[in-house]
Structure formats: structure tokens, C-alpha cells
């Protein structure tokens, strides 16, 4: 039964951690974003994030977006630098039409840093990207 359920491969949806200036607090912050580089909107986007190491875990954060329009992005959360010593996992589930998609994005520990910045699709900024 379970083997009969097929969830298609996710393409065109990314998670990026971006280092950007916070105008309100006058600080340089790291923020996580979900990016929809598809030509269609995503419905009922569920994002579950957590961090883990060999002997520690962070709390779990859940976020829901009713709709993520085509060729757009949305902020997920602020990422304190203390979390970069953990493996940071983003489980993303969404509907495209009547089809459910699911993918886990993983930022391995110590891979989020200024030396790893690369261009981020749609955002016109640099960040650490997982496809």
C-alpha cells in the first residue's frame, strides 16, 4: 500500500539563508527564505524547521503559507548564528494543483557562513542556497 503512494520530485523550490541588514535594529541578520522559482503558485505550503547535532536538538518551528505565488519568495525565520553549529533541516510540503510535493532541505553544520555566499534566484542578493 505505502509503496503505491508516489510523491514527485521537487524542482524549482529552494531554501536560502541570506545575510541582510535589518533597518529597524541596525544589525546584520541571517534570515531563512523559501523561494518558488516555478511558473505556478504553490498552495498550502507547510515548513517544519529544526536543528540537530550528535547530542543536542533545537526546538521545532512550524510555518504555514496559504499560497506562495509563482516566481516569488517568503521569509521563514530569523536564524541566530548560534544555530550554524547544528545541522539545520527544513521539511517542506506543498500542493501544486491536486498533487502533493515533499522535500527535506539540509544545511550541514558550519556550512552557513559569509564564504559560502552565492547568488540567490529571484532575490537579487547572495546567500547560502540548498536546491
C-alpha angles and dihedrals in degrees: 000000000000090000089060093063109094122192111190124232115272116236130170095025118105142173118222132185107209129192107218141160116260108217094195099052097024091233137126106246136185114226131183119226136185113219125203106199092168127111090237134062121253119229130210096004111194119191123187115185131187141155128222144173133179093287108010139060133193125222118274120252122201125195131179128198116190091206136001107197121225116278093012142109139212134203114249104182149325111266115211111211090240087073093062090079087066132069102255116211128194116190109196125190124175145153125242106188105318094330123101119219128192133184138163117218117198129197105193118223116283093008094107105084142117092265091060096056117131134166113289118217116249095359102079090221137098124252145137108286134197118190 
